[in-house]
Amino acid sequence: MRIDAISIFPEYFKALDISLLGKAREKEIIDLRVHDLRDFTHDKHKTVDDSPYGGGAGMLMKPEPWGEAFDEILPADGNVTIIFTSPAGEQFKQATAYELAKEDHIVFACGRYEGIDQRVVDYAATKGRVRLISLGDYVLNGGEVAAIAMVEAIARLIPGVIGNAESLVEESHSDGLLEYPSYTKPAVWRELEVPDVLLSGNHALIAKWRKDQQIERTKRVRPDLLPE
Ligand code: JEH
């Protein structure tokens, strides 16, 4: 999969060189290319922002650098999904990650300031499939952190990216409940004990205990995930 990210803070994406993604890139499963939007400006100050028509607080990203970046980065055949990370987008879900993991080419357009001139989105829609996606219902200072989270969620679904293919299969068959609590050795640590049932060797009983824990935890912290 080819992934491009366009940002005025390309250094953020160095986080993706670590572990998981680093290995996928070495194996050439993921070709991630990060672009500095300021490289597509022509003035001495590399200006990417301007004041909004109609007034209002703050600055917006001006369209010209984005247009030049898209003209260089987007493929001519239209087989690309351009994602504008945005507080006004649909919320990113695991289902979104599964959809995007099937794509050949994704371009993340990461805004800053108060966002990007709407014509940039409209122009992108003439060159590929456009989605506005929000990481979640909280306000970030720009789209980079959201894009990094999305890349990580998408990349780990691509065969060969994570070592343990079994855990992905398990995950895809998961029941929409929260995880049960997990324990490893030692059986007693600082007077805290691992639940007896997990040491019993009774696999049917362990499976029942884990399911009960999942249901209890989901009711308590995420009742919205339960049916009705
Ligand atoms: C933030 C891209 C580009 C900050 C505030 C406002 C909210 C509501 N989950 C996410 N949160 N924030 C972003 C995101 C994602 N994905 C995100 C971005 C950009 C993504 C610039 N910014 C900064 C920014 C304006 N407020 C947005 N409103 C609470 C109703 C109030 C207005 C715009 C842009």
Residues whose N, C-alpha, C, O or C-beta is under 5 A from the ligand:
A	BS01	JEH	T85 S86 P87 G111 R112 Y113 E114 G115 I133 S134 L135 G136 Y138 V139 L140 N141 G142 G143 A146
